[in-house]
Amino acid sequence: MISNVAVIVFDEVSPFELGVACEAWAIDRSGDGLPVMDFAVCSPDGRPVRTIAGFDVAVQHGLDRVAEADLVVLPAISRNRDVPAEVVRALHAAHDRGARILSICSGAFVLGAAGLLDGRRCTTHWMHTAELAERFPAAQVVPEVLYVEDGTILTSAGTAAGLDACLHLWRQEFGSAAANTVARRMVVPPQRQGGQAQFIKDPVPEQRAETLDPLLTWIVGHLNEPLDVDALARRAAMSPRTFARRFRDETGTTPHAWITARRLHRAEQLLEETDLPVERIAADVGFGNAATLRHHFTRIRRLSPQQYRRRFATAS
C-alpha cells in the first residue's frame, strides 16, 4: 500500500505538473480520515532545480530518498533535456524492487530514456505521442487516452490527466470513498477512466485544399444535408472517381471521413453551448438520428453525447 511518495525533479521541470503531484500526495487529509503520505521532492544531490517558468525550486532531498518510496512520480520535464544518469539509476532501482512509477505528461520521456517503456503500453500528452513513439520505438504508445497502466508503471497525458491517474491510484489503494474525498477537495471529477479520449479543442485540422476550398466551406455550412459523393462531385463539376481522388489528394482523407469529423466537431459545439436534445443535434449536424450520432460519438470520443455534455456543457 502506498504510504511513501517521492517526486523526482531536475532542471526544466514544469511547476504545474509538479503541483499536481504535490496536491495529490503531499496534502494532510487526516481530518477527512485519509492516510497522510511521507512525501518528498528529490533532485540529483538535493540541488535546487530551474523550472520552465524561469524560477528555481529549493529541494531538500537527494535521490537516495527515492529508495524509500512506494510511489515515484515524474512530473513534466523538457522533452529535449538529457536525463541525468543518477535519475536513470534511481528509476531502475525503484522499478526492480516493485515500486509504483507514475509519469505526468512529458515525464514519460524520462521513462523512455531510462528504457522502462520498452515493451510496455504507455501514453503522454496528445501533442507528443508521435514523438514518443518515434524516439522510443520499443514502447507501445497509446495515443489520445488519459492514462495507461502497465504493470507497476502508470503513464498519463496532460495536467488534468495526471490528476486522473493520481485518483486512480488512490482508488486502487484506498477505495472509492477515499478517491472521492480527494477529488472533492480538488474540485475535480472523481473518476475518469484511463481509456477515455483526451479532448483536443479542434480535432479536425484545417485543410488547405488547392481546388476544393470553396466546396469544403460550403459543406461546413450544409452539414445537415445529404452529402454523398455523387452529389458533391456534381457540385465540384467532376466525375465521382475524379472527385474522390482529388479529395484524398488535397485533404489526406476520404469525403466520408472528413464530413463525419466535421459533423462530430459541430455536435460537440452544440452539446457544449446549447441545451438542444440529442435527437435535434443529430438532425442539425446531418447524422439523421440520435442512434447514429451516439455510434459515431462513442466510437471516436469514447463517451456518449450525454456524458460529453455533462462534462463540458457551458449552457445555463
ZIFENUR-V151985 format. One record per pair of residues at least 24 apart in sequence whose C-alpha atoms are under 6 Angstrom apart, sorted by the first residue. I is the first residue (numbers start at 1). J is the second residue. D is the distance in Angstrom with one decimal. If there is no record, write none. Layout:
i | j | d
I | J | D
I | J | D
This chain:
i | j | d
2 | 70 | 5.4
3 | 37 | 5.0
4 | 37 | 5.5
4 | 38 | 4.6
4 | 39 | 6.0
4 | 69 | 4.8
4 | 70 | 5.3
5 | 39 | 4.9
5 | 69 | 5.1
5 | 71 | 4.8
5 | 72 | 6.0
6 | 39 | 6.0
6 | 40 | 5.0
6 | 41 | 5.8
6 | 66 | 5.6
6 | 69 | 5.7
6 | 72 | 5.0
7 | 41 | 4.7
7 | 42 | 5.8
7 | 72 | 5.7
7 | 73 | 4.6
8 | 42 | 5.0
8 | 43 | 5.8
8 | 74 | 5.6
9 | 43 | 5.2
10 | 43 | 5.7
10 | 49 | 5.5
11 | 49 | 4.8
11 | 50 | 4.8
12 | 50 | 5.6
12 | 51 | 4.5
12 | 52 | 4.6
12 | 77 | 5.7
12 | 78 | 5.6
13 | 51 | 4.8
13 | 52 | 5.9
13 | 77 | 4.3
14 | 51 | 5.8
14 | 52 | 5.6
14 | 76 | 5.4
14 | 77 | 5.8
17 | 75 | 5.2
17 | 76 | 5.8
17 | 159 | 5.9
18 | 75 | 5.3
70 | 99 | 4.9
71 | 99 | 5.7
71 | 100 | 4.6
71 | 101 | 5.7
72 | 101 | 4.7
73 | 101 | 5.9
73 | 102 | 4.8
73 | 103 | 5.8
74 | 103 | 4.6
74 | 107 | 5.2
75 | 103 | 6.0
75 | 104 | 4.9
75 | 107 | 5.2
76 | 104 | 5.6
76 | 105 | 5.3
76 | 106 | 4.6
76 | 107 | 4.4
77 | 106 | 5.9
77 | 107 | 5.7
88 | 114 | 5.3
100 | 152 | 4.8
101 | 153 | 4.9
102 | 154 | 4.7
102 | 155 | 5.7
103 | 155 | 4.8
104 | 156 | 5.1
104 | 162 | 5.2
105 | 156 | 5.8
105 | 157 | 4.5
105 | 158 | 4.7
122 | 148 | 5.4
122 | 155 | 5.6
123 | 155 | 5.7
123 | 156 | 6.0
124 | 156 | 5.5
124 | 157 | 4.2
125 | 157 | 4.1
125 | 158 | 5.0
144 | 197 | 5.3
144 | 198 | 5.0
145 | 195 | 5.1
145 | 196 | 5.4
145 | 197 | 4.6
145 | 198 | 5.3
146 | 194 | 4.8
146 | 196 | 6.0
146 | 198 | 5.8
147 | 194 | 4.5
196 | 302 | 5.7
197 | 301 | 5.7
209 | 250 | 5.0
223 | 285 | 5.3
223 | 286 | 5.3
224 | 284 | 5.1
224 | 285 | 4.8
224 | 286 | 3.8
271 | 309 | 5.3
272 | 309 | 5.9
272 | 312 | 5.5
272 | 313 | 3.9
272 | 314 | 5.4
273 | 314 | 5.4
273 | 315 | 5.0
274 | 315 | 5.3
